[in-house]
Amino acid sequence: LTDPPSTQPKTPPTTPLNCQSKCVKTRRISHQSGRVHSSTHHPSTSRFNINQSTMTTLLLIDVQKDFHPGGSLAIPTASSDAQRTAQFIRQNASSIHRIVATMDSHQKLHIAHPCFWKNDKGEHPNPFTVISNEDVVTGKWIPRSDLTFPVVPHGVMMDDAVLATGGDVPEKLHGEAGSLDILQWCIEYTKRLESKGRFQLCIWPEHCLIGTEGHNVVDVVREAMDEWSHKTGGSVEWVDKGQNLLTEMYSALCAEVPVNKKTSFDFDLLDSLKKSDKLIACGQAMSHCVNYTLRDIVEHWPEEERGKITLLKDCSSSVPGFDSASDIFIGDMIEAGVNVETSDSVRL
């Protein structure tokens, strides 16, 4: 599969939800020896001990309150999608062996949030502002200088060996003590984003902040998940994505710009999903995180077995203004051999 044509607007959007942005060890940052994992799979024991003769997995992508009406980054039709998703779980509970749920999980000071950035007046960009590489180079928008990073055992925020897999590591990226020059990183980050041809950096409303109500699974789906657990004895497997402050992560398998091992392609998660005889996917948004999660899965799935994958097109919606991105995505999935069906037509 090749990347779809860029859907990034050439000029900043005039209305909300009209922009798109989301969805390495020669040297380590000495004062940032820890980090919050940007993609963490919390499996049930079934991940490595799958005993069923056939395995049906339901992959729920970012079915969270902030993407539903009332949330900070709401998709108007997401509530109807959630109702159909919950009904699908209830009607097929005995035939669904695993539920894997991805969770967009951000800190307040994330690179795609307003408070990360400021202009020469100390003002933060408004949500849906598009920040180009040129904007950072010229100083129109710069990262705040007082940023510090979470310290988490057994990890690093940024690994030069991972960065080197995506291109040359700038000489000025680190100070004399090995600390990260955050301005130089933002110049490099926006450059790498744009060189991929998919996105420029879009500043989103703060969303899916860890520990907030908007981070939670939307109620109707959460209730269906709990009923499934009670009925089948299964436990939901949770996949956190987006916690690293320094990169964005549409796909649940890989960041847009990988900065360390945890934001690099998650082959463990892929291999877990490939144990499925049927993999059924849905969530929010069709144009963004569903799109790029499925693209990563399909790209690494054996071509002759892609018929095992089904996209529930009536349980996902596009971000307003991005219907064309979803249309291209659905067309690419059909061409790749993925089943695209409605939730009431799938037979398990």
GIPE-V861539 format. One record per backbone hydrogen bond with DSSP energy under -1.0 kcal/mol. NH is the residue of the N-H (numbers start at 1). CO is the residue of the C=O. E is the energy in kcal/mol with one decimal. If there is no record, write none. Layout:
nh=NH co=CO e=E
nh=NH co=CO e=E
//
This chain:
nh=32 co=29 e=-1.3
nh=40 co=240 e=-1.9
nh=42 co=238 e=-4.5
nh=47 co=44 e=-2.0
nh=49 co=45 e=-1.1
nh=57 co=278 e=-3.0
nh=58 co=98 e=-2.7
nh=59 co=280 e=-3.6
nh=60 co=100 e=-2.7
nh=61 co=282 e=-2.7
nh=64 co=62 e=-2.0
nh=65 co=216 e=-2.8
nh=66 co=214 e=-2.2
nh=67 co=64 e=-1.6
nh=68 co=65 e=-2.0
nh=71 co=68 e=-2.8
nh=73 co=66 e=-2.2
nh=75 co=67 e=-1.8
nh=78 co=75 e=-2.1
nh=81 co=77 e=-1.5
nh=82 co=78 e=-2.5
nh=83 co=79 e=-2.1
nh=84 co=80 e=-2.1
nh=85 co=81 e=-2.4
nh=86 co=82 e=-2.7
nh=87 co=83 e=-2.2
nh=88 co=84 e=-2.3
nh=89 co=85 e=-2.2
nh=90 co=86 e=-2.4
nh=91 co=87 e=-2.7
nh=92 co=88 e=-1.5
nh=95 co=92 e=-1.4
nh=96 co=92 e=-1.0
nh=97 co=56 e=-1.7
nh=98 co=56 e=-1.7
nh=100 co=58 e=-2.7
nh=101 co=237 e=-3.0
nh=102 co=60 e=-2.8
nh=103 co=239 e=-3.0
nh=105 co=241 e=-3.1
nh=106 co=208 e=-2.5
nh=110 co=108 e=-1.3
nh=111 co=245 e=-1.8
nh=113 co=110 e=-2.3
nh=116 co=113 e=-1.3
nh=117 co=114 e=-1.8
nh=118 co=142 e=-2.2
nh=119 co=123 e=-1.6
nh=122 co=119 e=-2.0
nh=128 co=203 e=-4.9
nh=129 co=126 e=-1.7
nh=131 co=201 e=-3.0
nh=136 co=132 e=-1.4
nh=137 co=133 e=-2.5
nh=138 co=134 e=-2.6
nh=140 co=135 e=-1.5
nh=141 co=135 e=-1.5
nh=142 co=118 e=-2.7
nh=144 co=116 e=-2.4
nh=157 co=32 e=-1.3
nh=159 co=259 e=-3.1
nh=160 co=27 e=-1.6
nh=163 co=159 e=-2.1
nh=164 co=160 e=-2.5
nh=165 co=162 e=-1.2
nh=166 co=163 e=-1.7
nh=173 co=170 e=-1.5
nh=175 co=179 e=-3.1
nh=178 co=175 e=-1.8
nh=181 co=173 e=-3.0
nh=185 co=181 e=-2.2
nh=186 co=182 e=-2.2
nh=187 co=183 e=-2.1
nh=188 co=184 e=-2.2
nh=189 co=185 e=-3.4
nh=190 co=186 e=-2.2
nh=191 co=187 e=-1.6
nh=192 co=188 e=-2.5
nh=193 co=189 e=-2.6
nh=194 co=190 e=-2.1
nh=195 co=191 e=-2.0
nh=196 co=192 e=-1.2
nh=197 co=194 e=-1.1
nh=201 co=131 e=-1.0
nh=203 co=129 e=-2.9
nh=204 co=112 e=-2.9
nh=210 co=106 e=-2.4
nh=212 co=209 e=-2.3
nh=216 co=213 e=-1.4
nh=218 co=63 e=-1.8
nh=222 co=218 e=-2.4
nh=223 co=219 e=-2.8
nh=224 co=220 e=-1.3
nh=225 co=221 e=-2.5
nh=226 co=222 e=-2.4
nh=227 co=223 e=-2.2
nh=228 co=224 e=-2.2
nh=229 co=225 e=-2.3
nh=230 co=226 e=-2.5
nh=231 co=227 e=-2.5
nh=232 co=228 e=-2.7
nh=233 co=229 e=-2.5
nh=237 co=99 e=-2.8
nh=238 co=42 e=-1.7
nh=239 co=101 e=-2.6
nh=240 co=40 e=-2.9
nh=241 co=103 e=-2.3
nh=242 co=38 e=-1.5
nh=255 co=263 e=-2.4
nh=256 co=248 e=-2.6
nh=266 co=253 e=-2.2
nh=267 co=265 e=-1.4
nh=270 co=266 e=-2.0
nh=271 co=267 e=-3.0
nh=272 co=268 e=-2.0
nh=273 co=269 e=-2.4
nh=274 co=270 e=-2.2
nh=275 co=272 e=-1.1
nh=276 co=273 e=-1.9
nh=277 co=55 e=-2.7
nh=278 co=55 e=-2.0
nh=279 co=308 e=-2.7
nh=280 co=57 e=-2.9
nh=281 co=310 e=-2.8
nh=282 co=59 e=-1.9
nh=284 co=61 e=-2.6
nh=286 co=317 e=-2.9
nh=288 co=285 e=-1.2
nh=290 co=285 e=-2.1
nh=292 co=288 e=-2.7
nh=293 co=289 e=-1.9
nh=294 co=290 e=-2.4
nh=295 co=291 e=-2.1
nh=296 co=292 e=-1.7
nh=297 co=293 e=-2.1
nh=298 co=294 e=-3.1
nh=299 co=295 e=-2.4
nh=300 co=296 e=-1.1
nh=301 co=298 e=-1.2
nh=305 co=302 e=-2.1
nh=306 co=303 e=-1.2
nh=308 co=305 e=-2.0
nh=309 co=306 e=-1.7
nh=310 co=279 e=-3.0
nh=311 co=339 e=-3.0
nh=312 co=281 e=-2.7
nh=313 co=311 e=-1.1
nh=313 co=341 e=-2.3
nh=315 co=312 e=-1.5
nh=322 co=319 e=-2.3
nh=326 co=322 e=-1.6
nh=327 co=323 e=-2.5
nh=328 co=324 e=-2.4
nh=329 co=325 e=-2.3
nh=330 co=326 e=-3.0
nh=331 co=327 e=-2.4
nh=332 co=328 e=-2.5
nh=333 co=329 e=-2.4
nh=334 co=330 e=-2.4
nh=335 co=331 e=-2.3
nh=336 co=332 e=-1.8
nh=337 co=334 e=-1.1
nh=338 co=333 e=-2.7
nh=339 co=309 e=-2.6
nh=341 co=311 e=-2.3
nh=345 co=342 e=-1.6
//
